[in-house]
Amino acid sequence: MLIEIRHITTYKYETPARYSIRSLRLTPPSFDGQDVITWNIAAPGFDDHIEHRDGFGNLVQLTAVSGPHEGVTIEASGLVETEDRSGIVRGLTEVAPRRVFLRETDKTTPDKGIRELARSVSNGKVPKDVLDCMHALMRAVSDAVEYEIGATHEHTSAAEALTAGKGVCQDHAHIFISAARVIGIPARYVNGYFLSGTIAPSEAHHAWAEAWIDGLGWVGFDPANGMCPTDRYVRLACGFDAASAAPIRGTQRGGANEALDVKVEVEQQGGQQQQQQ
């Protein structure tokens, strides 16, 4: 499937910023089942950007703006060809050993509720059939947390979202990751794009999880939609949680009362636009 993507992020300030710097994880990788045909990033200072790979293997581009400015607009766009690989992820540049994805973070620290959720699908130990267990966990998270935009915010933890019983794709992914790590299965957070078609609910800019399955490698699980990623998914970056996998991170000097606006369009080439955020 050929998927066209346009991702525009705009920062505006009430007072001018004197300097700003941002790290961009906005370039999707090519790997088995995902081939980036064209990709372009337009941002102030991007002509002189510095590029490197972070500890998770994500391509990171650093860009800076010097001098007074009242805002910054960053646009990433391109065409990606995808194939359905049943969620199996192979051919990526892997930097970190998989055991580091057992590490807890503020957003994925388990509480009693998450530990009980993990025990409900594993009896408190690593199961013999990890793949079946992760599918059961995906269904359990989906059943436990209703998809509701606005019910949580970017700082909501997995434990808080599970207690509330409401959240969005970020929360579903955090809960899945936290519970998988309780069981002893390495799991990581993934952000990217999703061409929804008739499947709902979802967002064009989407998040899901990947778990390590011996014999298969990393396999994606999307509790928000109750399925493994298909050719409708475009993988962007991964990390311990949403913070470490964020498409854009940065800071500035000055620039009081920052306002953020994000628009994402995902469209099948030759077809109707499926999502706009």
N, C-alpha and C positions, 0 to 999 in steps of 0.2 A: 504494500500500500504506500502511496506517495502522500505525505502529510506536509502541508505548508503551515508555518508557525510565525507569528509576529507577537513579540513580547516587549511592551513599552513601559518603562518605569520612570516616573517624573517626581523629583523632589523640588519643593518650593519653600522659600524661607521668608519670614516677615521682615528680617533685616539681612543684608548681604553677608554671605560667608566670605572669609578672607582666603581660605584654602580648604580643599576637600580631597580625600583619597578613598578609593573603593577597590575592593577585590571582587572580581566578577567570575562566577561559576556559571557562565551563560552559553558555553559551547558544548553541545552534546557530543559524546564520543561515538565513534564507529566501532562496532563489534558484531559478533555473529547475530544476525537478525535485525541489525540497525546500521544503515549506511547513510552518512551525512553527505548529500549531494552538493548542496551549497549552504554557506552560512556566513552571515555578516553581522558585525557589531558596530554600531555608531554611538559614540559617546565623546564628550569633551575630553581632550587629552589622549584619546585612544591611539592616535598616530604614533605616540611615543611610549606605548604601554610596555610593561615588563611581564614576561610570561614564565610560569613554572608549574610544576605539579605538586599538589599538596600531599599530605600523608595518607590520603585515601585514594590517590591516583587521579583526582579530578584536575582538569586543566584550569589554571587560575590566571587571570589577566589583571594586572594592577594598573590603574589609571588615576591620574591626579589632575586637579584644576587649580592653578595658581591665580591669585588676583581676585578682586571682588566679583561675586556672582550671586544672583538672586535665586538660582535654581540650577538643576542638572537633569537632563533627559538622556536616558540610556535605552537604546533600541536594539534588540536582537531579533534576527529574522532569517529564515532559510527554508530549505526543502530537505526532508528526510524520508528515506525509503525504509519500510519496516516489514518484517515477516513474523508470523506467529510461531514462537518457539516454546509455547506452553509455560512461559515464565522463566525458563532456564537461561541464565546469563553466562555466556562464555566469550572469551576473546578480549576482555577488558584488560587494561593495564592495572595490575594489582600491586600495591605497594605495601600496605599494612598486612601483617599476618592475621588470619581470621580470628585468632583468640582475642585480639584487642576488642572485637565487637561483642564481647561479654561484659564490657565495662559499663557501669551505671553512670548516668548523668543526672543533672537536676530534673530534667524533663522525663526521664525514664526510670527513676528510682521507684522500686515496687513498694506498695503498701500491702496491708492484709487482703484487700479486695483483689489486687492483681495476683498475689500468691495463690489465692483461692481459685481464681480463673485458670491459672497455670496448672494447678493440681487437678482441676476438673477434666483436663484433656490429657494428662500425663501421669497421674497418680504420684506426682512429686518427684519423678526421676526421668532421665533421658529414655525415651521409649525405643523399642526395637525398630519400629517403623516410623522414622522421624517425619517422612513426607506426609503420611496420613495424619500424624499428630499436628503438623503445621496447618494442614487443611482444616482440621477440627478447630484449631485455635483461631484461624481466620473467621470461621463461621461463628464461633463463640463471641469474638469481639464485635462482629457485625450485629449479632443479636442483642448484645449488652448495651451498645451505644447507638442511639438513633442519630441519623444524619440531620443536623440542624445548623444552618449558617447563623452566626452571631451568638451561639450558645457559649462559645469559648473564645479565647483570644490567643495571641502568639506566645504568651508566657504560661499558658495553662499546661500543667503536667499531666502525664498519663494517669496518675492516681486520681487527680481532680476530675478529669474527664470521665473516667469510669464511674466515679461516685455520682457525678451529675447525670450520667446515662444519656448525655447528648454531646455532640461535637461534630467536627468536620474531618476531612481525610487526614490532616496532620495528627489529630487526636487518635483516630483509629490506628494509624501507623505506630505512634508512640506506645500505645497500649499493647499492641502485638509484639513490638520489639522488647518491651519490658518483661512481658510474660515469657517470651521465648528464652530470654537470658536467664530468667528464674529456673527454667527447665534445664538449662545448660547448653542451649543452642545459640551459636553466634548469630546475631541479627543486626541489620543496619537500616538506616533511614534513606529513602530515595525520593528525590523530587524530580519532576519532569512535566510532561504534557499528556493530555488525554483527549482523544477524539471520541466524544461520548456516543454518538449515534442514537440508538433508542434506549441505551442503558442510563439509568439515573438512580440516585442523584450523583452529581459530580461537578468538578470545576475544570476549566481548560488547563489551568496550572494546577497540577495534581501532586499527590504524595502517596507513597506506599512503602512497603518494607521488603527486604530480602533476607532470607534465612539460609544458613549453610546446611546442605544435605549431602552427606557422604555418598559418593558415587555419581552425584549430579552436579555438585558445586553450588553456587549461589542460585536461589530460586526466588522469584518475586511473588508476593502475596498482597492483594489489595482488599483489606477488610471493608473499606468504604463501599465497594461495589461487589464484594463477595466473589472475587475471581482472581486468577493469576493473570498477570499482564499478557496482552495479546498484541497483534499488529496495530492496535489503536493507541498504544502507549509509545511515547518517546522519552527515553531515559536521559536525564541531564547530569545529576551529581548525586553523590552519596556521602554519608557521614554517620556519626553516632546518633544524631537527632536532627531536628529541624534547624537548629542554630548552626551546627557545623556543616550542614549541607546547603545553607541558604544561597540562592542565586547571586545575591548582592550583599556585601557587608562593607561597612566603612564608617568614616567619621569626618568631621569638618571643624574648622575653627570659625567661631561666629555662627551666623545663620540661625537665629533664634526661631523657635516655634516651627519646626519642620513639618511640612504637610506632604504626605506620600500618596501617589496615585499610580495604580498598576492596571494595565489593560493587556489582556492576552487573547489572541485569536488563533484558533486551531481549525484547519480546514483540510479536507481531503481534496487533492488536486483534481479538478474537473467535477467536483461535487459541491453541495451546499455547505456553507459555513455551519459548523456544528456547535461551537461554543464561543461566547464572548463574555469577558469578565471586566 
